[in-house]
Amino acid sequence: MSKVLVADSMAEEGIALLRPHAQVDVRLGLKPSELIAVIGDYEALIVRSETRVTAEVIEAGKKLVIVARAGVGVDNIDVDTATRKGVVVVNAPTGNTIAAAEHTIALILSLSRHIPQAHSLLREGIWRRADFVGVELRNKTLGLLGLGNVGSAVARRALGLEMKVVAFDPYVSSDFARNLGVQLTPLEEILRISDFLCVHLPLTDATRNFIGVRELAMMKPTARLINTARGGLVDEEALYHALEEGKLAGAAVDVFTTEPATDNILFKSNKVIVTPHIAASTTEAQSGVAIDVAEQVIAVLKGEPARYAVNAPLVPPEHLRFLGPYVAVAQAVGSLASQLAEGQMQGLDIEYTGELSQYDMSLLNAAVLSGLLEQVSEERVNLINAHLVARRRGLHIREFKGDASEVYPNLITLKLTTSAGTMLVAGTLFRSQPHLVRVDDYWLDIVPTGGYYLFCAHRDRPGIIGAVGNITGKADINIHSMILGRLKPRGQALLVLGLDEPLTEVQRQEVLSLPDIQTVKIVKL
């Protein structure tokens, strides 16, 4: 049974979902050296924002196949190293969307009506209504930096409050924004016109200190800034000085450059509302992200694709439902071609026919590559790093699409060109199972079940099947299936025997020495 390490607090619903599928160890508060010392025993690691999954942790995780972040961001995970090592990195980008959006709206309302300050003063026995004259949200302009899941959810709620919503996000279409009721606007214009400015960006090298001295100077002195996304997106020192110098009316911050944050420059300003990274801290959100990552861990441990893998080809969930089962087909096609081909690899042509041709094939291209290269690479090769390994080997894919054939409604065909010639392998899905249906000019039907297969190219003649069977019988190796493809009677043929155990090299040579046998390959599928 696989082992899963939960290194940060996680809702019990997710842990309960994992337990029937894996041994789950919950070990909170591990120091970096302690994590490195134990991670080698685990196939999966689940964290939130507290634990840093560094390159050293991933290198030490010799068995690791997945690192899961029970939350949105993955800035505490070395994704580049994970990709290089073939480790899937997943997150839960939608589980806490509503919680984060509602917290953002709560902070906007708190800023507009001075709610925390009024509450605190009244608790001290001071009744001072005149100090807390607020502003209404109706007809105010809300600027959104980022129109992803959370930004879009904030926009919908703000529109319900009769705010005018503008957004800066180069990676959404104008149609998307228009349907949402949001006006896409250049960054500098948003800074100038916003009454409330919300940051909803990921933290990357490009977005670090995205809001700094220059950007704050462009904002109205009556404007208010809200950050519930990531610490480091806003220059905290610049924000403090802008507030204290009257260049900004207020700010609300839920995330900080260094966390836990118990001594931050923003705490010195009475114009700042601060909360301890609780935007996603609702019962519903915690349960949602825990179940989200648990389901993905289970899928990856079973060899299936994850819904939200951040270092794998991005596939919309509705597409994944159709394409997911074909991953096993694509891997089997690549694996068989790799084991049967001879010579130096030179080129790969992949053709998708039928309904498959209507989809983006990035996922299945990676699956073909992972099956092809796992036999020949000293590295672990999977869907995550297949393209990376292929590029390092100078291999490039040419992709073709076509209409369905008369026999198979959907077909994946790999043409592998080598210095010795070409190898053609095709596969499809039938009754939810992968089927390999073509090898070169031979139409067959092989169900890859993890066993061994003997491929014999030969001239068709009476007695040859019996002669091969005699050798496997003497070796006490059981044959569980037999397929024969031939181009014409007594012409070229291909015999495929499913074996419970592989032949030894001596036994393979004995088969090869039979009259009219041309090639003999042992394949595991």
Residue, then its C-alpha position, 0 to 999 in steps of 0.5 A: m500500500s502506498k504511503v501518504l504524508v500529511a505535513d500540514s493541518m488538513a480537514e478530516e474529510g480528506i484524510a478519511l477519503l485517503r485511508p482506504h487507498a493508502q497508509v496516511d501519516v499525519r505529522l505536523g510541524l516537521k522541521p526541514s531536516e526532519l522532513i528530508a529525513v522521512i520523505g524517502d518513505y512516501e509516495a505522496l506529500i500533502v501540504r498547505s502554506e506552512t511547509r516548504v517543499t524545497a528541491e532538497v525535499i523533492e530530491a530526498g523523496k525517491k519514491l515521491v510521485i505527487v506533491a499536493r497543496a491543499g489550497v490555491g498557490v504553489d509558491n512554497i513548492d519547487v515546481d521546477t525540481a518536481t517537474r524534472k524529477g517527474v513528480v506531479v504537483v497539484n493544488a485545489p484552485t476552486g475549493n476555496t474560491i467562494a471563501a476567499a471572495e467573500h472574505t475580500i468583500a468583507l474587507i471591502l465593507s470593513l474598510s468602507r465603514h471602519i467596522p474593526q476600529a468602531h468595534s474596538l473603540l466601543r468595546e473600550g467604552i468610547w461612543r464616538r460616532a463622528d469618527f466613523v463616517g464611511v462611504e457607500l459602495r454603490n457607484k464606486t469603482l472596484g479595480l481587480l488585478g487578476l480575473g481568475n477564479v477568485g477575481s471573477a467571484v469577487a466581481r459577481r458579488a461587487l456587481g450585486l452591490e452596484m459597484k462598477v467593476v474594471a479589471f486588468d488581466p492580459y490572459v482572459s478574453s474580452d468576451f469572458a470579461r464582457n459576459l461577466g459584466v466587467q470592463l477590461t482596462p489598462l493597468e495604469e488607468i485602473l490605478r487612477i480610477s479605482d476607489f477600491l483596488c483588489v489584488h488577485l494575482p499569483l506570486t511569481d518573479a514577474t508579480r513580486n512587489f507588483i504594487g510598489v511606490r510607483e503604482l501607489a503614487m498613481m492611486k487616488p488619496t481616497a482609494r483603498l487597497i485590499n490583498t487577500a491573494r499572496g504576501g509579496l505582491v504588495d511592497e509592504e513598506a511602500l504601502y505603509h508610507a503611502l498610508e501614513e503620508g495620506k496618499l491612500a485612505g486605507a488598506a486591508v491585508d490578509v497575507f504577508t511577505t513573511e508568515p506567520a506575521t507577528d511583527n510587520i510594519l503594517f501593524k503600526s498603521n491605524k489605517v490598515i485592517v489585518t487578518p491572519h491569512i484566513a481568507a480560505s478559512t471556512t468550514e466549507a472551504q477547508s473540507g472542499v480543498a481537502i477532498d479535492v487534493a485527496e481525490q487527486v492523490i488517489a488518482v495519481l497513485k492509481g496511475e490516472p491524471a490529476r484534475y489540477a496538475v500545475n506541471a502537466p498539460l492543462v485539460p479542462p475538467e469536461h475534456l478530461r472526462f473524455l480524454g482521461p481513459y485514453v491516457a492508458v491507450a497512448q502510453a501503451v502505444g508508446s511503450l509497445a513501439s519503443q520495445l519493438a523498434e530498432g535503430q536510433m529514434q529520429g522522428l515521431d508522428i502521432e495521428y488522432t482520428g475520430e472524436l479525439s481530433q476535436y480536442d487539444m492533444s497535449l495530454l495524450n502527446a505527453a502520454v505517448l512520450s512517457g510510454l515511449l521513453e520509459q523503456v530507454s531513459e534512466e530518469r523516471v518518465n511520466l506525463i509530467n516530465a515527458h516533454l522535458v525529457a524528449r526535448r533534451r533528447g532532441l525528439h519532436i512530435r508532429e501531430f495529425k488529426g483526421d476523421a474516424s476510420e470505418v472500424y474504429p471511432n477513435l484511434i491513436t496511431l504512432k509512426l516511429t521513424t528510426s535509423a532502421g526504418t519505421m514502426l507503426v502502432a495504433g490503439t483504441l479504447f473499447r469497453s473502457q479498456p485499452h486495446l492495441v489494434r495495429v502493429d505495422d501492417y498487421w491488424l490485431d487485438i491486444v489488451p495490455t494487462g501488465g503481462y508479457y508478450l512474445f512477438c514473432a515475425h515469421r513466414d506463415r507455414p504449417g507447424i510454426i505455432g506448434a513449434v513455438g508452443n513446444i518451446t514455451g511448454k518445455a520451459d513450463i511457461n503458460i500461454h494465456s492468449m494467442i493472436l496471429g496476423r498475416l498479410k496473406p496465406r504463407g506470406q509474412a505474418l506476426l504471431v503474438l503470444g501472451l505469456d504468464e512469465p517471460l522467456t529467458e534469453v536462451q529460450r528466446q534464441e531457441v525460438l529465433s533459431l526455428p526455420d522461417i522465424q525472422t525476429v523474436k521480441i519479449v515485450k511487457l505491456 
